[in-house]
Amino acid sequence: MKVNQRTLLVISIAMLVGLWLTITLPFQIASAQTPTPIESQSHPLSTSVLPLENIQAKLPDWARLVDIRSVNANIRLDIRYATTNNFLKKKLYPEARCILRASVAEKLSLVQNDLQKRGLGLKVFDCYRPLSVTKQMWAALPDERYVANPARGSRHNRGAAVDLTLVNRNGSELVMPTGFDDFTEKAARNYQGSGVSAQARKNSQLLEEVMRKYGFLPITSEWWHFDSTDWQKFSILDISFDDIPKPIGAK
Ligand SMILES: [Zn+2]
């Protein structure tokens, strides 16, 4: 009899725990996830990494991936991951293209137009990066100091981040605190030590100022990296470059 009572008690507790989990678990899971980007709320896709096929057609115009040359052909390109001139010494993109969300590309175009009035311009190193490329980078160098962890993805994967620098009228780069993808402390915005000239600091500040003016935010660790202020609206994507239309007349 005593054993039966104990068994009954154990079963009751187990049932209560089960009931509690059933009620609260969905809330716990929901709160652990990042909010669903607005862009994916407007169509039936619910996953945060959108599958490959036909995504472009399902996106609203402002969220579509576009080639920057279709928006502003004056922005210069030096897409390092389309060459071996990058920190991995590996060609990761099939071709040198800067692809961004349409609304982000429009903002970048305004930056270029503003700079042109000052006799300057932009040169971009990296824009949208397919998630599969982030995975390749991670496989080559699984270190979060240098590469975004593909488990979380990067703002580049959302087509809402850009790496760039300033050029003069002739396309020559202005002096900056370091080269692109220099992972030393000198690349940080708040670096006050030696080895960075006053002119380099001034140029980096000018880049930050004009990018902020048109809706981009800097990060502290890399002077060349900027996020669109609304990056959270955009999902992580894995659309390959080949699926993004090229500007008319482009090779
Ligand atoms: Zn970046």
Residues whose N, C-alpha, C, O or C-beta is under 5 A from the ligand:
A	BS01	ZN	V162 D163 H225
